[in-house]
Amino acid sequence: MTIQDAAAAIRAGKLTSVELTKSLLDRIAALNPTLGSFITVTPESALAEAEAADAMFAKGVDHGPLQGIPFAVKDIIATKTAPTTANSLVLDPAWGDGYDAAVIEKLRDAGSVVLGKTVLNEFATGMPDPEKPFPMPQNPWDLPRSASGSSSGTGIAVASGLALGGLGTDTGGSTRGPSSFNGSTGMKQTYGRVSKFGCVPLGYSLDSINPMARSAYDCAMILNVLAGYDPRDPTTVDVPVPDYTAGLNGSVKGLRIGVPIPYFLDYEGLDAETRAGVLRAIDVLKGMGAIVTEMEVPYAAEAKTANGIILSGEAFAYHRPDLGSRYADYGKNTSESIARGSLYSASDYVQAQRFRSFFREAMAKVFESYDVLAMPTSPGPATLRAEMSPEKQAMGPSFTGVWNLAGLPAMALPVGFSSAEKPLPLSIQLVGKAFDEATVFQVGDAYQRVTDFHLRVPTYAKAPVSAA
């Protein structure tokens, strides 16, 4: 069920928030031991919030489409109803105690229900470490495969119907990767659009908190609630927030879509089925009236490098005291990933930031000719965890981190499935102008109105779940 469908059912009297929340808690109890999505589940507070939402409806009080909708929250975001661990033994257990992050305040004000906190790559970087006492995220389409990261738990929860929506974070692709591998939709909005107050940082100048859901329409509804200036976060930008659902009418006629071939679609390691799926999706949009043109994103490879330098340097700056005294408490892949920041000099960091300004100007010039760019989210579908390594991650291309560097909105959504014995989701990425999430949503929503890939149910989430 999408959030859009659930909201309509609740208002039609066909469903209550309590009934919906109970059914999801039952699914979590049955499936989470296998899928490893949640670190902490908060049934008592969740049911209390659902009861409050139903009571408001009974009084004629309606705070909008997220009222009564259950959410999963990446366990790097502070919630007063559950501890924040960052999936790590290193974070102070008192971090975030007694208060909600800005995004949680907004969800609660909208009448939403928080089901609990979800698994992530430790401190939103590295790879899962099976030797640490946290659930191991499993891909719901094929358990031995990666659920990607770092917002893996939220990606699993949304795709598997353990939550109707969720929050992820993204510094180099950590919202879009899990959406890609798990077969759902995730939007990294423009840098500064959403407050990060109450979120453990990874890269101060790159991080964003983002909506993850089954559809582009659902993500648009969530961003309507999350977006806005917050003086507690000096990186937020005081610009008007539009109604992101207002222009979702199924039309893309006349919109200019650029398809970058160099670096993205001509990458020699690009999976053939992924390439074909992305091109089929672009053909669908062209058939709906979009104007499609092949083009080039200038300096894409250099942008990937610059994003990596800035991310590594800022992560190392945050973790340096703990790396010196508690190195062994970090997961193996996390400590190596963060420590890599020590290999860069101050001049490397400054030059990367200088290039960043140059690249933003270059992309602003590109977007004088295009409304949206379309490319793969990942070079292929979910990979086997046994074949993953930090070295492969560092040496390969990044189709996502480029857009963190530019600070542009970018959304991942499913466009088909592989032909493997256990079919795996394929994903397209749509990128827009700064603060023009609305057009990205417009294109994604129009595509999802004529396809159903985003509604498919993962293999390990199909079994019926009886009440616990």
Protein Blocks (a to p, Z undefined) as FASTA:
>chain_A
ZZklmmmmmmnopacfklmmmmmmmmmmmmmmmnomafbdcfklmmmmmmmmmmmmmnop
aebjknopacdddfkbccfkbcceklpakbcfkgophiacfklmmmmmnopacfbdcddd
ehhiajddfkbccdcdddfkbmkbcebjfklmmmmmmmnopafbdcdddfklpmmmmmmm
nopacddddehkaccehiacfblmlgccddddfbfklmmmmmmmmgccdfklmkbccddd
ddfklmmnopaghiacdddfehplmofklcfklmmmmmmmmmmmmmnopacdddddehkl
mmmmmmmmmmmmmmmmmmmmmmmmmmmmpcfklmmmmmmmmmpcfklmmmmmmmmmmmmm
mmmmmmmmbmbdcddfbfbdcddfklgcfklmmmmccfklmmmmnopacddddebdcfbf
bdcdddddddddehilmmmmmmmmmmmmmccklmpccfklmbccddZZ
